[in-house]
Amino acid sequence: MKTDLDSASVDFFALVAELGRHRFNGYFAICTSGEGGFEEGTMVFDDGKPVASFYEYYAYRRQYVGEEAFKRVLNAFSNVTGVVDILELSNEQVRLLLAFNERAIMVPAAKDLEPRAVPFSQAFEAEAKSSVVPLTKQELLKKYRLAEIERKPAGEQVHSLALDGGDPLKPLFSEG
């Protein structure tokens, strides 16, 4: 529908009201730059009603859903820099998205959608940053499915090649 809108020119409460009037199916995403890097928040709409929220701090590998995400999306609109995209989905796509992301489902109360001034707070990012636990070497290898790879010292690898005739590709090209 609309992409690359300057978040400084988009009022959160007016946007939600407008999408409600149009019985919008889809989502809007806001991408902002925090102290540690990019952050992205998303609100999903079903027949004009906000029904789910997601928020991610990319630098800290932290994701929030539901009410915690909603608070952060609202806060992101108070940031001075950002980009908003509004994308339409079919009703079926919205239902599927909700079916696979049940923890993100959260319908804000009417009072939470009443227009008001919302000052920007860095406390949300500070919370995300403080909860980051660095991955151990073994966890990192497991994450990228490298934990199962057997590591041999370089000398052993060269020695085993010499015992096999020195050319590991030879069996691929031998005749017969």
OpenMM code with the backbone's topology and positions (N, CA, C; nanometers):
from openmm import Vec3, app, unit

residues = "MET LYS THR ASP LEU ASP SER ALA SER VAL ASP PHE PHE ALA LEU VAL ALA GLU LEU GLY ARG HIS ARG PHE ASN GLY TYR PHE ALA ILE CYS THR SER GLY GLU GLY GLY PHE GLU GLU GLY THR MET VAL PHE ASP ASP GLY LYS PRO VAL ALA SER PHE TYR GLU TYR TYR ALA TYR ARG ARG GLN TYR VAL GLY GLU GLU ALA PHE LYS ARG VAL LEU ASN ALA PHE SER ASN VAL THR GLY VAL VAL ASP ILE LEU GLU LEU SER ASN GLU GLN VAL ARG LEU LEU LEU ALA PHE ASN GLU ARG ALA ILE MET VAL PRO ALA ALA LYS ASP LEU GLU PRO ARG ALA VAL PRO PHE SER GLN ALA PHE GLU ALA GLU ALA LYS SER SER VAL VAL PRO LEU THR LYS GLN GLU LEU LEU LYS LYS TYR ARG LEU ALA GLU ILE GLU ARG LYS PRO ALA GLY GLU GLN VAL HIS SER LEU ALA LEU ASP GLY GLY ASP PRO LEU LYS PRO LEU PHE SER GLU GLY".split()
positions = [
    Vec3(0.0832, -0.1188, 0.0000),
    Vec3(0.0000, 0.0000, 0.0000),
    Vec3(0.0875, 0.1248, 0.0000),
    Vec3(0.1619, 0.1503, 0.1094),
    Vec3(0.2521, 0.2656, 0.1147),
    Vec3(0.3824, 0.2207, 0.1781),
    Vec3(0.4930, 0.2691, 0.1228),
    Vec3(0.6234, 0.2326, 0.1774),
    Vec3(0.7113, 0.3555, 0.1907),
    Vec3(0.8115, 0.3419, 0.2741),
    Vec3(0.9132, 0.4459, 0.2952),
    Vec3(0.8568, 0.5788, 0.3442),
    Vec3(0.7562, 0.5722, 0.4324),
    Vec3(0.7025, 0.6940, 0.4909),
    Vec3(0.7932, 0.7377, 0.6052),
    Vec3(0.8223, 0.8654, 0.6137),
    Vec3(0.9028, 0.9186, 0.7232),
    Vec3(0.8211, 0.9090, 0.8516),
    Vec3(0.8727, 0.8380, 0.9511),
    Vec3(0.7957, 0.8168, 1.0738),
    Vec3(0.7654, 0.9472, 1.1470),
    Vec3(0.8463, 1.0511, 1.1244),
    Vec3(0.8206, 1.1797, 1.1884),
    Vec3(0.6899, 1.2413, 1.1387),
    Vec3(0.6462, 1.2014, 1.0186),
    Vec3(0.5233, 1.2566, 0.9619),
    Vec3(0.4018, 1.1664, 0.9833),
    Vec3(0.4213, 1.0534, 1.0533),
    Vec3(0.3119, 0.9582, 1.0745),
    Vec3(0.2735, 0.9573, 1.2220),
    Vec3(0.1476, 0.9873, 1.2491),
    Vec3(0.0963, 0.9823, 1.3853),
    Vec3(0.0413, 0.8424, 1.4109),
    Vec3(0.0941, 0.7739, 1.5113),
    Vec3(0.0539, 0.6361, 1.5423),
    Vec3(-0.0967, 0.6241, 1.5581),
    Vec3(-0.1545, 0.7094, 1.6414),
    Vec3(-0.2977, 0.6977, 1.6727),
    Vec3(-0.3846, 0.7284, 1.5512),
    Vec3(-0.3440, 0.8271, 1.4711),
    Vec3(-0.4195, 0.8591, 1.3492),
    Vec3(-0.4090, 0.7443, 1.2484),
    Vec3(-0.2915, 0.6825, 1.2405),
    Vec3(-0.2724, 0.5710, 1.1481),
    Vec3(-0.3618, 0.4532, 1.1869),
    Vec3(-0.3630, 0.4185, 1.3154),
    Vec3(-0.4461, 0.3066, 1.3616),
    Vec3(-0.5938, 0.3359, 1.3352),
    Vec3(-0.6369, 0.4597, 1.3603),
    Vec3(-0.7767, 0.4977, 1.3369),
    Vec3(-0.8112, 0.4895, 1.1882),
    Vec3(-0.7199, 0.5368, 1.1039),
    Vec3(-0.7428, 0.5338, 0.9588),
    Vec3(-0.7521, 0.3901, 0.9069),
    Vec3(-0.6644, 0.3051, 0.9537),
    Vec3(-0.6688, 0.1654, 0.9111),
    Vec3(-0.7970, 0.0980, 0.9601),
    Vec3(-0.8443, 0.1383, 1.0770),
    Vec3(-0.9704, 0.0859, 1.1289),
    Vec3(-1.0884, 0.1267, 1.0421),
    Vec3(-1.0908, 0.2552, 1.0020),
    Vec3(-1.2003, 0.3042, 0.9172),
    Vec3(-1.2047, 0.2317, 0.7828),
    Vec3(-1.0885, 0.1933, 0.7322),
    Vec3(-1.0818, 0.1247, 0.6027),
    Vec3(-1.0927, -0.0274, 0.6150),
    Vec3(-1.1147, -0.0761, 0.7384),
    Vec3(-1.1254, -0.2209, 0.7628),
    Vec3(-1.0073, -0.2945, 0.7003),
    Vec3(-0.8902, -0.2415, 0.7276),
    Vec3(-0.7638, -0.2846, 0.6692),
    Vec3(-0.7228, -0.4245, 0.7157),
    Vec3(-0.6779, -0.5064, 0.6209),
    Vec3(-0.6153, -0.6362, 0.6488),
    Vec3(-0.4699, -0.6256, 0.6051),
    Vec3(-0.3792, -0.6454, 0.6991),
    Vec3(-0.2372, -0.6362, 0.6673),
    Vec3(-0.1583, -0.5959, 0.7894),
    Vec3(-0.0519, -0.5222, 0.7651),
    Vec3(0.0311, -0.4789, 0.8774),
    Vec3(0.1043, -0.3513, 0.8427),
    Vec3(0.1497, -0.2825, 0.9472),
    Vec3(0.2463, -0.1770, 0.9248),
    Vec3(0.3715, -0.2138, 1.0013),
    Vec3(0.4839, -0.1730, 0.9472),
    Vec3(0.6131, -0.1974, 1.0109),
    Vec3(0.6844, -0.0644, 1.0237),
    Vec3(0.7467, -0.0441, 1.1391),
    Vec3(0.8271, 0.0751, 1.1596),
    Vec3(0.9688, 0.0301, 1.1903),
    Vec3(1.0628, 0.0867, 1.1191),
    Vec3(1.2037, 0.0557, 1.1399),
    Vec3(1.2712, 0.1835, 1.1879),
    Vec3(1.3370, 0.1744, 1.3025),
    Vec3(1.4062, 0.2900, 1.3587),
    Vec3(1.5497, 0.2501, 1.3914),
    Vec3(1.6286, 0.3508, 1.4199),
    Vec3(1.7666, 0.3273, 1.4582),
    Vec3(1.7814, 0.3607, 1.6054),
    Vec3(1.8164, 0.2596, 1.6839),
    Vec3(1.8389, 0.2799, 1.8259),
    Vec3(1.9872, 0.2964, 1.8538),
    Vec3(2.0208, 0.2998, 1.9803),
    Vec3(2.1605, 0.3163, 2.0194),
    Vec3(2.2477, 0.2020, 1.9679),
    Vec3(2.1943, 0.0803, 1.9713),
    Vec3(2.2725, -0.0360, 1.9326),
    Vec3(2.2548, -0.0793, 1.7886),
    Vec3(2.1641, -0.0176, 1.7156),
    Vec3(2.1410, -0.0582, 1.5775),
    Vec3(1.9938, -0.0513, 1.5420),
    Vec3(1.9571, -0.1218, 1.4383),
    Vec3(1.8201, -0.1160, 1.3893),
    Vec3(1.7233, -0.1941, 1.4771),
    Vec3(1.6023, -0.1407, 1.4822),
    Vec3(1.4913, -0.2023, 1.5538),
    Vec3(1.3729, -0.2009, 1.4588),
    Vec3(1.2873, -0.3023, 1.4703),
    Vec3(1.1700, -0.3050, 1.3845),
    Vec3(1.0489, -0.3531, 1.4616),
    Vec3(0.9401, -0.2786, 1.4465),
    Vec3(0.8143, -0.3143, 1.5088),
    Vec3(0.7074, -0.3339, 1.4038),
    Vec3(0.6168, -0.4264, 1.4314),
    Vec3(0.5102, -0.4584, 1.3364),
    Vec3(0.3786, -0.4743, 1.4114),
    Vec3(0.2725, -0.4185, 1.3556),
    Vec3(0.1369, -0.4407, 1.4062),
    Vec3(0.0535, -0.4990, 1.2944),
    Vec3(-0.0170, -0.6055, 1.3271),
    Vec3(-0.1007, -0.6766, 1.2299),
    Vec3(-0.2462, -0.6366, 1.2525),
    Vec3(-0.3180, -0.6158, 1.1415),
    Vec3(-0.4584, -0.5743, 1.1478),
    Vec3(-0.5461, -0.6778, 1.0787),
    Vec3(-0.6593, -0.7047, 1.1417),
    Vec3(-0.7592, -0.7945, 1.0861),
    Vec3(-0.8912, -0.7187, 1.0826),
    Vec3(-0.9394, -0.6921, 0.9631),
    Vec3(-1.0647, -0.6181, 0.9452),
    Vec3(-1.0610, -0.4834, 1.0182),
    Vec3(-0.9440, -0.4185, 1.0140),
    Vec3(-0.9287, -0.2854, 1.0725),
    Vec3(-0.8924, -0.2827, 1.2197),
    Vec3(-0.8857, -0.3974, 1.2825),
    Vec3(-0.8532, -0.4026, 1.4258),
    Vec3(-0.7100, -0.4518, 1.4456),
    Vec3(-0.6327, -0.3833, 1.5299),
    Vec3(-0.4989, -0.4356, 1.5606),
    Vec3(-0.5126, -0.5641, 1.6418),
    Vec3(-0.4474, -0.6700, 1.5957),
    Vec3(-0.4656, -0.8007, 1.6601),
    Vec3(-0.3356, -0.8675, 1.7044),
    Vec3(-0.2216, -0.8168, 1.6607),
    Vec3(-0.0946, -0.8782, 1.6991),
    Vec3(0.0182, -0.7770, 1.6834),
    Vec3(0.1219, -0.7947, 1.7647),
    Vec3(0.2377, -0.7050, 1.7588),
    Vec3(0.3668, -0.7842, 1.7726),
    Vec3(0.4696, -0.7354, 1.7015),
    Vec3(0.6032, -0.7940, 1.7053),
    Vec3(0.7033, -0.6794, 1.7185),
    Vec3(0.8140, -0.7041, 1.7861),
    Vec3(0.9204, -0.6041, 1.7928),
    Vec3(1.0530, -0.6764, 1.8040),
    Vec3(1.1525, -0.6283, 1.7298),
    Vec3(1.2830, -0.6935, 1.7314),
    Vec3(1.3950, -0.5908, 1.7371),
    Vec3(1.4926, -0.6203, 1.8245),
    Vec3(1.6171, -0.5446, 1.8329),
    Vec3(1.7230, -0.6314, 1.7657),
    Vec3(1.7618, -0.5944, 1.6446),
    Vec3(1.8513, -0.6791, 1.5674),
    Vec3(1.9891, -0.6935, 1.6324),
    Vec3(2.0435, -0.5857, 1.6857),
    Vec3(2.1773, -0.5910, 1.7444),
    Vec3(2.1842, -0.6819, 1.8660),
    Vec3(2.0730, -0.6937, 1.9367),
    Vec3(2.0721, -0.7732, 2.0604),
    Vec3(2.0055, -0.9095, 2.0416),
    Vec3(1.9609, -0.9369, 1.9197),
    Vec3(1.8924, -1.0634, 1.8902),
    Vec3(1.7786, -1.0885, 1.9890),
    Vec3(1.7005, -0.9848, 2.0152),
    Vec3(1.5889, -0.9938, 2.1098),
    Vec3(1.4598, -0.9650, 2.0363),
    Vec3(1.3618, -1.0496, 2.0607),
    Vec3(1.2303, -1.0323, 1.9998),
    Vec3(1.1247, -1.0272, 2.1097),
    Vec3(1.0270, -0.9430, 2.0879),
    Vec3(0.9137, -0.9315, 2.1794),
    Vec3(0.7867, -0.9502, 2.0982),
    Vec3(0.6838, -1.0054, 2.1615),
    Vec3(0.5554, -1.0242, 2.0946),
    Vec3(0.4436, -0.9817, 2.1895),
    Vec3(0.3261, -0.9632, 2.1335),
    Vec3(0.2094, -0.9311, 2.2153),
    Vec3(0.2185, -0.7947, 2.2808),
    Vec3(0.1788, -0.7885, 2.4075),
    Vec3(0.1721, -0.6613, 2.4795),
    Vec3(0.3080, -0.5925, 2.4897),
    Vec3(0.4143, -0.6693, 2.5171),
    Vec3(0.5487, -0.6106, 2.5264),
    Vec3(0.5903, -0.5490, 2.3931),
    Vec3(0.5543, -0.6128, 2.2843),
    Vec3(0.5854, -0.5591, 2.1521),
    Vec3(0.5028, -0.4337, 2.1239),
    Vec3(0.3753, -0.4364, 2.1619),
    Vec3(0.2877, -0.3206, 2.1394),
    Vec3(0.3463, -0.1949, 2.2042),
    Vec3(0.3928, -0.2069, 2.3279),
    Vec3(0.4521, -0.0920, 2.3980),
    Vec3(0.5721, -0.0368, 2.3211),
    Vec3(0.6511, -0.1267, 2.2663),
    Vec3(0.7714, -0.0856, 2.1934),
    Vec3(0.7375, -0.0241, 2.0577),
    Vec3(0.6346, -0.0755, 1.9924),
    Vec3(0.5906, -0.0159, 1.8650),
    Vec3(0.5448, 0.1270, 1.8898),
    Vec3(0.4644, 0.1464, 1.9925),
    Vec3(0.4171, 0.2802, 2.0275),
    Vec3(0.5356, 0.3721, 2.0567),
    Vec3(0.6326, 0.3228, 2.1306),
    Vec3(0.7525, 0.4009, 2.1624),
    Vec3(0.8311, 0.4358, 2.0357),
    Vec3(0.8403, 0.3412, 1.9412),
    Vec3(0.9165, 0.3644, 1.8183),
    Vec3(0.8616, 0.4823, 1.7389),
    Vec3(0.7311, 0.5039, 1.7445),
    Vec3(0.6720, 0.6171, 1.6725),
    Vec3(0.7116, 0.7500, 1.7345),
    Vec3(0.7629, 0.7474, 1.8568),
    Vec3(0.8096, 0.8702, 1.9217),
    Vec3(0.9558, 0.8986, 1.8901),
    Vec3(1.0244, 0.8034, 1.8278),
    Vec3(1.1635, 0.8239, 1.7881),
    Vec3(1.1659, 0.9249, 1.6739),
    Vec3(1.2705, 1.0048, 1.6670),
    Vec3(1.2739, 1.1108, 1.5652),
    Vec3(1.3077, 1.0604, 1.4261),
    Vec3(1.3672, 0.9428, 1.4169),
    Vec3(1.4008, 0.8902, 1.2846),
    Vec3(1.3411, 0.7516, 1.2666),
    Vec3(1.2936, 0.7270, 1.1472),
    Vec3(1.2390, 0.5954, 1.1169),
    Vec3(1.1647, 0.5947, 0.9857),
    Vec3(1.1310, 0.4758, 0.9443),
    Vec3(1.0584, 0.4556, 0.8190),
    Vec3(0.9403, 0.3632, 0.8476),
    Vec3(0.8253, 0.3971, 0.7893),
    Vec3(0.7042, 0.3175, 0.8086),
    Vec3(0.6603, 0.2610, 0.6733),
    Vec3(0.6276, 0.1334, 0.6739),
    Vec3(0.5701, 0.0674, 0.5567),
    Vec3(0.4336, 0.0125, 0.5958),
    Vec3(0.3371, 0.0282, 0.5077),
    Vec3(0.2024, -0.0242, 0.5304),
    Vec3(0.1739, -0.1207, 0.4159),
    Vec3(0.1507, -0.2465, 0.4513),
    Vec3(0.1340, -0.3490, 0.3492),
    Vec3(0.0039, -0.4246, 0.3701),
    Vec3(-0.0677, -0.4427, 0.2609),
    Vec3(-0.1968, -0.5113, 0.2655),
    Vec3(-0.1783, -0.6616, 0.2470),
    Vec3(-0.2567, -0.7380, 0.3220),
    Vec3(-0.2596, -0.8828, 0.3100),
    Vec3(-0.4034, -0.9269, 0.2880),
    Vec3(-0.4194, -1.0466, 0.2361),
    Vec3(-0.5543, -1.1015, 0.2255),
    Vec3(-0.5986, -1.1451, 0.3650),
    Vec3(-0.7278, -1.1639, 0.3804),
    Vec3(-0.7804, -1.2110, 0.5081),
    Vec3(-0.7201, -1.3462, 0.5443),
    Vec3(-0.7021, -1.4317, 0.4446),
    Vec3(-0.6449, -1.5642, 0.4675),
    Vec3(-0.5002, -1.5540, 0.5147),
    Vec3(-0.4236, -1.4612, 0.4576),
    Vec3(-0.2851, -1.4429, 0.4992),
    Vec3(-0.2765, -1.3950, 0.6440),
    Vec3(-0.3661, -1.3058, 0.6825),
    Vec3(-0.3690, -1.2582, 0.8212),
    Vec3(-0.4007, -1.3743, 0.9147),
    Vec3(-0.4993, -1.4539, 0.8801),
    Vec3(-0.5374, -1.5689, 0.9642),
    Vec3(-0.4212, -1.6671, 0.9782),
    Vec3(-0.3512, -1.6909, 0.8706),
    Vec3(-0.2374, -1.7817, 0.8738),
    Vec3(-0.1250, -1.7247, 0.9614),
    Vec3(-0.0994, -1.5972, 0.9452),
    Vec3(0.0024, -1.5319, 1.0277),
    Vec3(-0.0313, -1.5453, 1.1761),
    Vec3(-0.1566, -1.5248, 1.2111),
    Vec3(-0.1994, -1.5362, 1.3508),
    Vec3(-0.1926, -1.6807, 1.3997),
    Vec3(-0.2259, -1.7755, 1.3128),
    Vec3(-0.2228, -1.9165, 1.3517),
    Vec3(-0.0815, -1.9614, 1.3870),
    Vec3(0.0181, -1.9079, 1.3172),
    Vec3(0.1566, -1.9477, 1.3425),
    Vec3(0.2269, -1.8588, 1.4451),
    Vec3(0.1594, -1.7560, 1.4936),
    Vec3(0.2205, -1.6635, 1.5896),
    Vec3(0.1233, -1.6301, 1.7014),
    Vec3(0.0676, -1.7317, 1.7630),
    Vec3(-0.0356, -1.7118, 1.8650),
    Vec3(0.0113, -1.6247, 1.9810),
    Vec3(0.1397, -1.6360, 2.0175),
    Vec3(0.1895, -1.5561, 2.1312),
    Vec3(0.1891, -1.4060, 2.1012),
    Vec3(0.1862, -1.3696, 1.9750),
    Vec3(0.1868, -1.2286, 1.9372),
    Vec3(0.0471, -1.1667, 1.9409),
    Vec3(-0.0550, -1.2492, 1.9510),
    Vec3(-0.1920, -1.1982, 1.9485),
    Vec3(-0.2176, -1.1146, 2.0733),
    Vec3(-0.2632, -0.9934, 2.0497),
    Vec3(-0.2947, -0.9003, 2.1582),
    Vec3(-0.3795, -0.7887, 2.0988),
    Vec3(-0.5002, -0.7752, 2.1476),
    Vec3(-0.5883, -0.6684, 2.1017),
    Vec3(-0.5806, -0.5567, 2.2047),
    Vec3(-0.5263, -0.4410, 2.1658),
    Vec3(-0.5141, -0.3316, 2.2625),
    Vec3(-0.6509, -0.2844, 2.3112),
    Vec3(-0.6560, -0.2440, 2.4368),
    Vec3(-0.7782, -0.1864, 2.4925),
    Vec3(-0.8033, -0.0517, 2.4255),
    Vec3(-0.9284, -0.0089, 2.4221),
    Vec3(-0.9643, 0.1185, 2.3588),
    Vec3(-0.8840, 0.2336, 2.4177),
    Vec3(-0.8609, 0.2325, 2.5488),
    Vec3(-0.7867, 0.3424, 2.6130),
    Vec3(-0.6410, 0.3478, 2.5648),
    Vec3(-0.5856, 0.2322, 2.5235),
    Vec3(-0.4483, 0.2296, 2.4730),
    Vec3(-0.4360, 0.2917, 2.3342),
    Vec3(-0.5496, 0.3069, 2.2657),
    Vec3(-0.5484, 0.3634, 2.1308),
    Vec3(-0.5999, 0.5065, 2.1271),
    Vec3(-0.6275, 0.5644, 2.2437),
    Vec3(-0.6711, 0.7046, 2.2496),
    Vec3(-0.5507, 0.7949, 2.2254),
    Vec3(-0.5667, 0.8947, 2.1379),
    Vec3(-0.4544, 0.9846, 2.1076),
    Vec3(-0.4014, 1.0546, 2.2332),
    Vec3(-0.2690, 1.0570, 2.2435),
    Vec3(-0.2014, 1.1228, 2.3544),
    Vec3(-0.0547, 1.1407, 2.3180),
    Vec3(0.0128, 1.2241, 2.3908),
    Vec3(0.1560, 1.2429, 2.3708),
    Vec3(0.2291, 1.1256, 2.4361),
    Vec3(0.3204, 1.0661, 2.3618),
    Vec3(0.3994, 0.9547, 2.4130),
    Vec3(0.5468, 0.9934, 2.3993),
    Vec3(0.6116, 1.0262, 2.5113),
    Vec3(0.7536, 1.0626, 2.5025),
    Vec3(0.8399, 0.9400, 2.4715),
    Vec3(0.9431, 0.9607, 2.3931),
    Vec3(1.0332, 0.8512, 2.3573),
    Vec3(1.1123, 0.8078, 2.4800),
    Vec3(1.1281, 0.6777, 2.4963),
    Vec3(1.2029, 0.6227, 2.6096),
    Vec3(1.3078, 0.5243, 2.5604),
    Vec3(1.4324, 0.5418, 2.6074),
    Vec3(1.5379, 0.4467, 2.5739),
    Vec3(1.5398, 0.3278, 2.6693),
    Vec3(1.4493, 0.3286, 2.7674),
    Vec3(1.4442, 0.2206, 2.8660),
    Vec3(1.4135, 0.0851, 2.8010),
    Vec3(1.3326, 0.0856, 2.6946),
    Vec3(1.2992, -0.0405, 2.6285),
    Vec3(1.4241, -0.1045, 2.5679),
    Vec3(1.5042, -0.0227, 2.4991),
    Vec3(1.6267, -0.0760, 2.4395),
    Vec3(1.7257, -0.1184, 2.5484),
    Vec3(1.7340, -0.0414, 2.6555),
    Vec3(1.8242, -0.0765, 2.7654),
    Vec3(1.7858, -0.2124, 2.8243),
    Vec3(1.6564, -0.2376, 2.8360),
    Vec3(1.6096, -0.3671, 2.8865),
    Vec3(1.6502, -0.4801, 2.7923),
    Vec3(1.6328, -0.4568, 2.6623),
    Vec3(1.6707, -0.5593, 2.5638),
    Vec3(1.8203, -0.5850, 2.5692),
    Vec3(1.8971, -0.4795, 2.5808),
    Vec3(2.0433, -0.4913, 2.5846),
    Vec3(2.0887, -0.5663, 2.7092),
    Vec3(2.0270, -0.5385, 2.8230),
    Vec3(2.0695, -0.6006, 2.9487),
    Vec3(2.0341, -0.7487, 2.9558),
    Vec3(1.9397, -0.7918, 2.8751),
    Vec3(1.8976, -0.9320, 2.8811),
    Vec3(1.9714, -1.0210, 2.7819),
    Vec3(2.0666, -0.9633, 2.7085),
    Vec3(2.1410, -1.0409, 2.6093),
    Vec3(2.2429, -1.1293, 2.6799),
    Vec3(2.2391, -1.2557, 2.6474),
    Vec3(2.3365, -1.3513, 2.6979),
    Vec3(2.4195, -1.3966, 2.5783),
    Vec3(2.5509, -1.3686, 2.5810),
    Vec3(2.6317, -1.4083, 2.4654),
    Vec3(2.6324, -1.5602, 2.4478),
    Vec3(2.6343, -1.6022, 2.3230),
    Vec3(2.6392, -1.7454, 2.2936),
    Vec3(2.7789, -1.8003, 2.3225),
    Vec3(2.7817, -1.9202, 2.3773),
    Vec3(2.9102, -1.9875, 2.3950),
    Vec3(2.9559, -2.0362, 2.2582),
    Vec3(3.0819, -2.0768, 2.2502),
    Vec3(3.1353, -2.1274, 2.1240),
    Vec3(3.0540, -2.2476, 2.0770),
    Vec3(3.0216, -2.3379, 2.1691),
    Vec3(2.9456, -2.4580, 2.1341),
    Vec3(2.8045, -2.4225, 2.0862),
    Vec3(2.7396, -2.3230, 2.1523),
    Vec3(2.6055, -2.2807, 2.1110),
    Vec3(2.6083, -2.2161, 1.9730),
    Vec3(2.7118, -2.1390, 1.9471),
    Vec3(2.7249, -2.0742, 1.8174),
    Vec3(2.7445, -2.1788, 1.7071),
    Vec3(2.8290, -2.2768, 1.7332),
    Vec3(2.8488, -2.3839, 1.6356),
    Vec3(2.7192, -2.4614, 1.6122),
    Vec3(2.6464, -2.4858, 1.7206),
    Vec3(2.5197, -2.5589, 1.7093),
    Vec3(2.4175, -2.4770, 1.6295),
    Vec3(2.4131, -2.3457, 1.6553),
    Vec3(2.3186, -2.2585, 1.5855),
    Vec3(2.3363, -2.2674, 1.4342),
    Vec3(2.4607, -2.2727, 1.3899),
    Vec3(2.4884, -2.2783, 1.2468),
    Vec3(2.5135, -2.4213, 1.1978),
    Vec3(2.4735, -2.5178, 1.2807),
    Vec3(2.4817, -2.6604, 1.2480),
    Vec3(2.6236, -2.7049, 1.2138),
    Vec3(2.7175, -2.6504, 1.2873),
    Vec3(2.8570, -2.6873, 1.2669),
    Vec3(2.9109, -2.7708, 1.3825),
    Vec3(2.8301, -2.7925, 1.4843),
    Vec3(2.8749, -2.8639, 1.6037),
    Vec3(2.9101, -3.0091, 1.5740),
    Vec3(2.8469, -3.0687, 1.4730),
    Vec3(2.8689, -3.2099, 1.4439),
    Vec3(2.9952, -3.2348, 1.3610),
    Vec3(3.0520, -3.1298, 1.3069),
    Vec3(3.1691, -3.1461, 1.2210),
    Vec3(3.2880, -3.1887, 1.3069),
    Vec3(3.3515, -3.2957, 1.2634),
    Vec3(3.4680, -3.3461, 1.3360),
    Vec3(3.5890, -3.2642, 1.2955),
    Vec3(3.6568, -3.2115, 1.3946),
    Vec3(3.7759, -3.1310, 1.3658),
    Vec3(3.8998, -3.2167, 1.3896),
    Vec3(3.9849, -3.2222, 1.2898),
    Vec3(4.1124, -3.2911, 1.3020),
    Vec3(4.2221, -3.1860, 1.2956),
    Vec3(4.3277, -3.2065, 1.3699),
    Vec3(4.4415, -3.1157, 1.3564),
    Vec3(4.4906, -3.1162, 1.2119),
    Vec3(4.5394, -3.0028, 1.1657),
    Vec3(4.5813, -2.9880, 1.0261),
    Vec3(4.6837, -3.0932, 0.9860),
    Vec3(4.7752, -3.1263, 1.0736),
    Vec3(4.8770, -3.2278, 1.0435),
    Vec3(4.8157, -3.3622, 1.0137),
    Vec3(4.7106, -3.4013, 1.0869),
    Vec3(4.6446, -3.5296, 1.0630),
    Vec3(4.5763, -3.5319, 0.9276),
    Vec3(4.5163, -3.4191, 0.8882),
    Vec3(4.4481, -3.4142, 0.7591),
    Vec3(4.5478, -3.4333, 0.6452),
    Vec3(4.6618, -3.3667, 0.6520),
    Vec3(4.7636, -3.3789, 0.5476),
    Vec3(4.8184, -3.5209, 0.5455),
    Vec3(4.8423, -3.5782, 0.6648),
    Vec3(4.8958, -3.7141, 0.6734),
    Vec3(4.7989, -3.8154, 0.6109),
    Vec3(4.6698, -3.7998, 0.6400),
    Vec3(4.5733, -3.8951, 0.5843),
    Vec3(4.5638, -3.8817, 0.4328),
    Vec3(4.5846, -3.7613, 0.3786),
    Vec3(4.5850, -3.7451, 0.2333),
    Vec3(4.7035, -3.8175, 0.1711),
    Vec3(4.8172, -3.8092, 0.2360),
    Vec3(4.9379, -3.8741, 0.1842),
    Vec3(4.9207, -4.0254, 0.1828),
    Vec3(4.8566, -4.0806, 0.2854),
    Vec3(4.8352, -4.2252, 0.2911),
    Vec3(4.7393, -4.2716, 0.1823),
    Vec3(4.6462, -4.1838, 0.1437),
    Vec3(4.5472, -4.2198, 0.0417),
    Vec3(4.5968, -4.1916, -0.0996),
    Vec3(4.7219, -4.1621, -0.1147),
    Vec3(4.7745, -4.1317, -0.2473),
    Vec3(4.7831, -3.9826, -0.2726),
    Vec3(4.7397, -3.9016, -0.1778),
    Vec3(4.7586, -3.7582, -0.1865),
    Vec3(4.6536, -3.6824, -0.2644),
    Vec3(4.5672, -3.7488, -0.3384),
    Vec3(4.4693, -3.6770, -0.4185),
    Vec3(4.3286, -3.7206, -0.3782),
    Vec3(4.2586, -3.6381, -0.2965),
    Vec3(4.1262, -3.6776, -0.2517),
    Vec3(4.0219, -3.6808, -0.3628),
    Vec3(4.0514, -3.6208, -0.4775),
    Vec3(3.9556, -3.6194, -0.5893),
    Vec3(3.9768, -3.7363, -0.6851),
    Vec3(4.0863, -3.8086, -0.6675),
    Vec3(4.1195, -3.9167, -0.7586),
    Vec3(4.0070, -4.0195, -0.7751),
    Vec3(3.9397, -4.0625, -0.6631),
    Vec3(3.8319, -4.1600, -0.6822),
    Vec3(3.7180, -4.1089, -0.7692),
    Vec3(3.6989, -3.9798, -0.7749),
    Vec3(3.5906, -3.9243, -0.8548),
    Vec3(3.6172, -3.9347, -1.0053),
    Vec3(3.7469, -3.9367, -1.0391),
    Vec3(3.7815, -3.9346, -1.1809),
    Vec3(3.8471, -4.0644, -1.2311),
    Vec3(3.8544, -4.1623, -1.1451),
    Vec3(3.9174, -4.2873, -1.1888),
    Vec3(3.8236, -4.3633, -1.2819),
    Vec3(3.8827, -4.4331, -1.3715),
    Vec3(3.8040, -4.5084, -1.4689),
    Vec3(3.7706, -4.6454, -1.4136),
    Vec3(3.6523, -4.6876, -1.4448),
    Vec3(3.6192, -4.8231, -1.4182),
    Vec3(3.5486, -4.8455, -1.2943),
] * unit.nanometer
topology = app.Topology()
chain = topology.addChain("A")
for resn in residues:
    res = topology.addResidue(resn, chain)
    for name in ("N", "CA", "C"):
        topology.addAtom(name, app.Element.getBySymbol(name[0]), res)
